């Protein structure tokens, strides 16, 4: 039997029509790790650019998907679009994070350049460094 399904939540800088969800306790994921992910998103989104772009993290169970979010290109009505950058998956049983990249087939693929690690900052550093140009192009 599957565990409880958690609501999808967005963590990151305020924006996307002024919405931001405050992260509380999430079963299985350490609060400190979620705070680091949120801090990463905030640092990657310059305050003076938040009406033009946001780096956000969507939380779904024990997976966190980091996306680049942009307003409609023509300034018209409609919601912001998201381009998925990376997915971090946490395994509470081992207390480790694994990293995935978004394929053109709309599936997530395990990133081979980094072993599972208990330190989420190592995963965030790998995304930032992007030695294979798979996250930021």
Helices and strands as residue ranges (DSSP letters): E 9-12, H 31-43, G 47-49, E 54-60, E 63-70, E 81-91, E 96-102, E 108-110, H 120-129
